Amino acid sequence: MTTLPYQSAWFAGLALALLLKPLSAAAQNAAVEVVLPEVTQMGQVIELTGTFTPRRIASLSPRISGLVSNVLVDAGDRVETGQVLVELDRELTALAEQQAQAVLKERDAALAEAERLRSEGARLAKQSHLPETEVQARVAAVALAGASRDRAAAELAMAQERLARHTVVAPFAGAIVRKLTEAGEWVETGTAVVELVGADAMWLDVRVPQERWPQLSAAAKIEARADALPTQPLAARLHARVPLHDASTRTFLARMTILDPPQFLAPGMSARIRFELPSEGTVLRLPRDALIRYPDGTTTVWILDTQGDAVRARERQVQIGRASGDQIEILSGVQATDRVITRGNEVLAEGEVVRVAEPVGG
């Protein structure tokens, strides 16, 4: 079918007339939903990541240089306080200890003989059968024998200590995480031979950004979840705030205690920590749907203006604060009595007449 030029013009005019035909008042007014800002107490929420660290960890080394004769543990072994972990060859030291014991026995016998002679001299002096000088000489001999005996005892104690230093023992109960030597190796004093991690509770260490550091306190409610056990919440308590900062990241260390930790936690595991800080007063909150965000960073809301004979929409710029779920803290720009549009606010124009589709909510 061919359309004549005058017919095309007629259709175009009809379409324009339909577009310009006035709509009813109800059809012109955009339907919107509104709420009143929620007045509530809103504690700040901080979410960070942390690491489980052992309360005690030690790289153990011998207190004397020597040849490793026996390694009695391996990685993964659990040990008790005082348990022998590594032994050094101690044959020569053991012989020196035996020699010191023999010398001490010799000094004990010499002291006993000197004391016998002193007692005998005192008895003879009373009977005038021994000169006073001899009595004094025997008293001095006892003192010399006693000093010699004490020196021998000290040398034996030193030999026994040197012998004891040929073993590396566990200073606390825990688990061996690394074995760093084998039998036949020569080790020097200060050379780590095993690494021991304490069996008691672990710390949960968190690096806190400097802007959050002043807000953190013992009053904060803390919940942690280990990434290895994401469905199991862990109750935590702030143990210490370490004021020394990491200059490269501008963070500070917060150290927490895990209350009743599960069995499968291990040092080095990561965790997510949620700090709920106590509220410092009441705040206004609005749903996220009420906010209009612009590319330049401006945030606005639309409120109802009931002045006059029509309900109109007015746009207001607001400052927003913290988020809690679907609710956003409003720092400025609205009052508690303002009715804020949450639906139908995407294409409104300033001063546009609107109608409320839902009752005003609180």
Secondary structure as the mmCIF struct_conf table of DSSP 4:
data_model
#
loop_
_struct_conf.conf_type_id
_struct_conf.id
_struct_conf.beg_label_comp_id
_struct_conf.beg_label_asym_id
_struct_conf.beg_label_seq_id
_struct_conf.end_label_comp_id
_struct_conf.end_label_asym_id
_struct_conf.end_label_seq_id
HELX_LH_PP_P HELX_LH_PP_P1 THR A 2 LEU A 4
HELX_RH_AL_P HELX_RH_AL_P1 PRO A 5 LEU A 20
BEND BEND1 LYS A 21 LYS A 21
HELX_LH_PP_P HELX_LH_PP_P2 PRO A 22 SER A 24
HELX_RH_AL_P HELX_RH_AL_P2 ALA A 25 GLN A 28
BEND BEND2 ASN A 29 ASN A 29
STRN STRN1 ALA A 30 VAL A 35
HELX_LH_PP_P HELX_LH_PP_P3 LEU A 36 PRO A 37
STRN STRN2 GLU A 38 GLN A 41
STRN STRN3 VAL A 45 PRO A 54
BEND BEND3 ARG A 55 ARG A 55
STRN STRN4 ILE A 57 LEU A 60
BEND BEND4 ARG A 63 ILE A 64
STRN STRN5 GLY A 66 VAL A 71
TURN_TY1_P TURN_TY1_P1 ALA A 75 GLY A 76
STRN STRN6 ARG A 78 VAL A 79
TURN_TY1_P TURN_TY1_P2 THR A 81 GLY A 82
STRN STRN7 VAL A 84 LEU A 88
HELX_RH_AL_P HELX_RH_AL_P3 GLU A 91 LYS A 126
TURN_TY1_P TURN_TY1_P3 GLN A 127 SER A 128
BEND BEND5 LEU A 130 LEU A 130
HELX_RH_AL_P HELX_RH_AL_P4 GLU A 132 ALA A 164
TURN_TY1_P TURN_TY1_P4 ARG A 165 HIS A 166
STRN STRN8 THR A 167 VAL A 169
BEND BEND6 PRO A 171 ALA A 173
STRN STRN9 GLY A 174 LYS A 179
TURN_TY1_P TURN_TY1_P5 ALA A 183 GLY A 184
STRN STRN10 TRP A 186 VAL A 187
TURN_TY1_P TURN_TY1_P6 THR A 189 GLY A 190
STRN STRN11 VAL A 194 GLY A 198
BEND BEND7 ALA A 199 ASP A 200
HELX_LH_PP_P HELX_LH_PP_P4 ALA A 201 ALA A 201
STRN STRN12 MET A 202 PRO A 209
TURN_TY1_P TURN_TY1_P7 GLN A 210 ARG A 212
HELX_RH_3T_P HELX_RH_3T_P1 TRP A 213 GLN A 215
TURN_TY1_P TURN_TY1_P8 ALA A 218 ALA A 219
BEND BEND8 ALA A 220 ALA A 220
STRN STRN13 LYS A 221 ALA A 226
TURN_TY1_P TURN_TY1_P9 ASP A 227 ALA A 228
BEND BEND9 LEU A 229 LEU A 229
TURN_TY1_P TURN_TY1_P10 PRO A 230 THR A 231
BEND BEND10 GLN A 232 GLN A 232
STRN STRN14 PRO A 233 ASP A 246
TURN_TY1_P TURN_TY1_P11 ALA A 247 ARG A 250
STRN STRN15 THR A 251 ILE A 258
BEND BEND11 LEU A 259 ASP A 260
TURN_TY1_P TURN_TY1_P12 GLN A 263 PHE A 264
TURN_TY1_P TURN_TY1_P13 PRO A 267 GLY A 268
STRN STRN16 SER A 270 GLU A 276
HELX_LH_PP_P HELX_LH_PP_P5 LEU A 277 SER A 279
BEND BEND12 GLY A 281 GLY A 281
STRN STRN17 THR A 282 PRO A 287
HELX_RH_3T_P HELX_RH_3T_P2 ARG A 288 ALA A 290
STRN STRN18 ILE A 292 ARG A 293
TURN_TY1_P TURN_TY1_P14 PRO A 295 ASP A 296
BEND BEND13 GLY A 297 GLY A 297
STRN STRN19 THR A 299 ASP A 305
BEND BEND14 GLY A 308 ALA A 310
STRN STRN20 ARG A 312 GLN A 317
STRN STRN21 GLN A 319 SER A 324
TURN_TY1_P TURN_TY1_P15 GLY A 325 ASP A 326
STRN STRN22 GLN A 327 SER A 332
BEND BEND15 GLY A 333 GLY A 333
TURN_TY1_P TURN_TY1_P16 ALA A 336 THR A 337
STRN STRN23 VAL A 340 ARG A 343
BEND BEND16 GLY A 344 GLY A 344
BEND BEND17 GLU A 346 VAL A 347
TURN_TY1_P TURN_TY1_P17 GLU A 350 GLY A 351
STRN STRN24 VAL A 353 VAL A 353
STRN STRN25 VAL A 354 VAL A 356
BEND BEND18 ALA A 357 GLU A 358
HELX_LH_PP_P HELX_LH_PP_P6 PRO A 359 VAL A 360
STRN STRN26 GLY A 361 GLY A 361
#
